[in-house]
């Protein structure tokens, strides 16, 4: 990998940057796959017996161990596991006997159905809100509005997603009856879980947008734009906002990751049939191959989001990102 980076560096900054980033992704992915493999190996006792229960017949336990390859030497299990992953084989569920890949393919769309709209709502709410309050409170003006904005966003950012989900269900679903309590019952069933996932991250992101925008508004090029008597709309949207999006984009990627992770608890509150509720059930049932597969999906998602954010940052600010030491 070092030789590839050296060759890419001679070709120019962009190939070297891509080689470094892809090298880190592949290395992290290998570490993730190895850690997921060791998950079963490091469990005290017999994981198959733990999953099937103490009353399961010995013949069933032995047959399931053989099917999972747990009787093979460790090195053989490891390379067989990696080879299966490259073929798209995530293993077999200990309890149902169903391929883990099929379970994930069946449940992943439901999780994305929550996480992606929540991310869109978060961005659509946080960026205009942060920009608006930066403009209103710049130069120390409107202290009351600044205090109200800061206090409210800190409060919502501090509330865990599952507590907010329970409160939303209790008031809007049970008391007012405006939305379904749980399950997938049309578009209305998306509203409360999406709000529960998006409200906290949107509060955090809006504060970052406000701080970054206030910093940009004090720059010389903003004063130059004002001296040219450009309309305020152009000053804020064309000059200030794009330059404030670097830190916002970095945090936005992290927030997307946290939203996907937050679905684990929110899905359980709303009985949503996604990966979040599935991994909770598989942990309780000690279905370790299924846990392995879902952990790999979540971890790979984190790596891909980080890679996309790095590439977007390189496009927005190539001098500071690509020409790093």
C-alpha positions in Angstrom: 0.0 0.0 0.0 2.9 2.4 0.7 4.3 1.8 -2.8 0.9 2.6 -4.3 0.7 5.9 -2.3 4.3 6.8 -3.5 3.4 6.2 -7.1 0.1 8.1 -6.7 2.0 11.0 -5.1 4.2 11.4 -8.2 1.1 11.5 -10.3 -0.3 14.5 -8.5 -2.2 15.6 -5.3 -5.5 14.1 -6.2 -4.4 10.5 -6.9 -2.2 10.6 -3.7 -5.1 11.8 -1.7 -7.5 9.1 -3.0 -4.8 6.4 -2.4 -4.4 7.5 1.2 -8.1 7.6 1.9 -8.8 4.3 0.2 -5.9 2.7 1.9 -7.3 3.8 5.3 -10.8 2.5 4.4 -9.5 -1.0 3.4 -7.3 -1.2 6.5 -10.2 -0.2 8.7 -12.5 -2.6 6.9 -10.1 -5.5 7.5 -9.9 -4.6 11.2 -13.7 -4.5 11.4 -14.0 -7.9 9.8 -11.4 -9.4 12.1 -13.1 -7.9 15.2 -16.5 -9.3 14.0 -14.9 -12.7 13.5 -13.4 -12.7 17.0 -16.8 -11.8 18.5 -17.9 -15.5 18.5 -14.4 -16.8 19.4 -14.1 -14.7 22.5 -17.5 -15.6 23.9 -17.1 -17.7 27.1 -18.4 -21.2 26.7 -20.2 -22.7 23.7 -22.0 -19.9 21.7 -24.2 -22.5 19.9 -25.3 -24.0 23.3 -25.9 -20.5 24.6 -28.1 -19.6 21.6 -30.1 -22.8 21.5 -30.5 -23.2 25.2 -29.4 -25.7 27.8 -32.3 -28.1 26.9 -31.4 -28.4 23.2 -30.5 -31.9 22.2 -26.8 -32.6 21.8 -27.3 -33.7 18.2 -28.8 -30.4 17.3 -26.0 -28.5 18.9 -23.3 -30.5 17.2 -25.1 -30.3 13.8 -25.4 -26.5 14.2 -21.7 -26.2 15.2 -20.7 -28.2 12.1 -22.9 -26.1 9.9 -21.3 -22.9 11.2 -17.8 -24.4 10.9 -17.0 -23.9 14.5 -15.3 -27.3 14.8 -12.6 -26.4 12.2 -9.2 -25.0 13.2 -9.3 -21.3 14.0 -7.2 -20.2 11.0 -9.5 -22.2 8.7 -12.5 -20.6 10.2 -11.0 -17.1 9.8 -10.1 -17.5 6.1 -13.4 -19.2 5.4 -15.2 -16.3 7.1 -13.3 -13.7 5.0 -13.9 -15.7 1.8 -17.6 -15.9 2.6 -17.8 -12.1 3.1 -16.2 -11.4 -0.2 -18.8 -13.7 -1.8 -21.6 -11.9 0.0 -22.1 -14.7 2.5 -22.6 -13.3 6.0 -23.2 -16.7 7.6 -26.3 -18.4 8.9 -28.6 -17.5 11.9 -28.1 -19.9 14.8 -31.8 -19.8 15.7 -33.7 -19.6 12.4 -31.2 -21.2 10.1 -31.9 -18.4 7.6 -28.9 -16.8 5.8 -27.9 -13.6 7.6 -27.6 -11.8 4.3 -31.2 -12.4 3.6 -32.3 -11.1 7.0 -30.2 -7.9 6.6 -31.5 -7.3 3.1 -35.0 -7.7 4.4 -34.5 -5.3 7.4 -32.1 -2.7 6.1 -34.6 -0.8 3.9 -36.8 -0.2 7.0 -33.8 1.3 8.8 -32.9 3.5 5.9 -36.5 4.6 5.7 -36.0 6.3 9.0 -32.4 7.3 8.9 -32.3 9.1 5.5 -35.5 11.2 6.0 -34.2 12.1 9.5 -30.9 13.3 8.0 -32.7 15.3 5.3 -35.0 16.9 8.0 -31.9 17.6 10.2 -30.1 19.4 7.4 -33.1 21.3 6.1 -33.9 22.5 9.6 -30.5 23.2 11.1 -28.8 25.1 8.3 -31.5 27.8 7.8 -32.0 28.1 11.6 -28.3 28.5 12.3 -27.8 31.0 9.5 -30.8 33.0 10.6 -29.7 33.3 14.2 -26.1 34.1 13.1 -27.4 37.0 11.1 -29.8 38.2 13.9 -27.2 38.0 16.7 -24.0 39.0 15.0 -22.1 41.8 16.7 -23.6 41.0 20.1 -27.1 42.1 19.0 -30.4 40.6 20.3 -29.0 38.9 23.5 -32.4 37.6 24.3 -32.7 35.7 21.0 -29.2 34.3 21.4 -30.0 33.1 24.9 -33.3 31.5 23.8 -31.6 29.8 20.8 -28.7 28.5 22.8 -30.8 27.2 25.7 -33.3 25.5 23.5 -30.8 23.8 21.3 -28.7 22.6 24.2 -31.8 21.2 25.9 -32.9 19.2 22.8 -29.4 18.0 22.0 -29.1 16.6 25.6 -32.2 14.5 25.5 -31.5 10.9 24.3 -33.4 9.8 21.3 -35.3 7.0 23.0 -36.6 9.3 25.8 -37.7 11.8 23.2 -39.4 9.0 21.3 -41.3 7.8 24.4 -42.4 11.4 25.1 -43.6 11.9 21.5 -45.5 8.6 21.6 -47.1 9.5 24.9 -48.3 12.9 23.8 -48.9 12.8 20.1 -49.9 9.2 19.6 -51.5 8.1 22.9 -53.0 11.4 24.2 -53.9 13.2 21.0 -54.1 10.2 18.6 -52.6 12.1 15.7 -50.1 9.4 14.7 -49.9 5.6 15.0 -48.3 4.3 18.3 -46.1 1.8 16.6 -45.4 -0.2 13.5 -45.5 0.6 9.8 -49.0 2.1 9.0 -48.4 4.4 6.1 -46.6 7.8 5.9 -48.0 8.9 9.3 -46.0 6.2 11.1 -42.8 7.9 9.9 -43.4 11.3 11.5 -42.7 10.6 15.2 -39.6 8.3 14.7 -38.1 10.7 12.2 -38.6 13.6 14.6 -37.1 11.6 17.5 -34.0 10.9 15.4 -33.6 14.3 13.8 -34.4 16.8 16.6 -31.3 16.3 18.8 -28.8 16.3 15.9 -30.5 19.2 14.2 -30.1 21.2 17.4 -26.4 20.4 17.6 -25.8 21.1 13.9 -27.7 24.5 14.0 -25.4 25.7 16.8 -22.3 24.7 14.7 -23.8 26.5 11.7 -24.4 29.6 13.7 -20.9 29.7 15.2 -19.2 29.0 11.8 -21.4 31.7 10.1 -20.5 34.3 12.7 -16.9 33.5 12.1 -17.2 33.9 8.4 -19.2 37.1 8.7 -16.2 38.8 10.2 -13.9 38.0 7.3 -12.5 40.6 4.9 -14.3 39.2 1.8 -17.7 39.6 3.5 -16.8 43.3 4.3 -15.7 43.6 0.6 -19.0 42.2 -0.6 -20.9 44.6 1.6 -18.8 47.5 0.4 -19.9 46.6 -3.1 -23.5 47.1 -1.9 -24.5 43.6 -2.8 -28.0 42.6 -1.6 -28.0 41.0 1.8 -29.4 37.8 0.3 -26.4 37.4 -1.9 -23.9 38.2 0.9 -25.3 35.6 3.2 -26.3 32.8 0.8 -23.6 33.1 -1.9 -20.6 34.3 0.1 -21.1 33.5 3.8 -23.0 30.2 3.8 -20.7 28.2 1.4 -17.6 29.1 3.4 -19.3 28.1 6.7 -20.2 24.6 5.4 -16.8 22.9 5.9 -17.2 22.2 9.6 -21.0 21.7 9.0 -20.3 19.0 6.4 -17.9 17.2 8.7 -20.3 17.2 11.6 -23.2 16.3 9.2 -21.4 13.0 8.3 -21.0 12.2 12.0 -24.6 13.0 12.6 -25.7 10.7 9.9 -23.7 7.9 11.5 -25.2 8.7 14.9 -28.7 8.7 13.4 -28.2 5.2 12.0 -26.9 4.1 15.4 -29.8 5.9 17.1 -32.3 3.7 15.2 -31.3 0.8 17.5 -33.3 2.3 20.4 -35.9 4.3 18.4 -36.9 1.3 16.4 -37.6 -0.6 19.6 -39.8 2.2 20.9 -41.9 2.2 17.8 -41.7 -1.5 17.1 -40.1 -0.7 13.7 -38.9 -3.8 11.8 -35.4 -2.6 10.9 -31.9 -3.5 11.7 -32.0 -1.6 15.1 -34.7 -3.8 16.6 -33.2 -6.9 14.9 -29.8 -6.5 16.5 -31.4 -5.9 19.9 -33.4 -9.1 19.6 -30.4 -11.1 18.3 -28.3 -9.9 21.3 -30.9 -11.0 23.7 -31.3 -14.3 21.9 -27.6 -14.8 21.6 -27.8 -15.2 17.8 -24.2 -14.2 17.3 -23.8 -14.7 13.5 -26.7 -12.3 13.0 -25.1 -9.8 15.4 -21.9 -10.2 13.5 -23.5 -9.4 10.2 -25.4 -6.3 11.4 -22.2 -5.0 13.1 -20.4 -5.3 9.8 -23.2 -3.4 8.0 -23.1 -0.6 10.5 -19.3 -0.4 10.6 -19.1 -0.4 6.8 -21.7 2.3 6.7 -19.6 4.4 9.0 -16.5 3.9 6.9 -18.3 4.9 3.7 -19.9 8.0 5.2 -16.4 9.1 6.4 -15.0 8.5 2.9 -17.7 10.5 1.3 -17.3 13.4 3.7 -13.5 13.4 3.1 -14.1 13.6 -0.6 -16.6 16.4 -0.3 -14.3 18.3 1.9 -11.5 17.9 -0.6 -13.7 19.3 -3.3 -14.8 22.3 -1.2 -11.3 23.1 0.2 -8.7 21.3 -1.8 -5.7 23.3 -0.7 -6.0 22.5 3.0 -7.4 18.9 2.6 -5.4 17.4 -0.3 -2.1 19.1 0.4 -1.9 17.8 3.9 1.4 16.8 5.5 
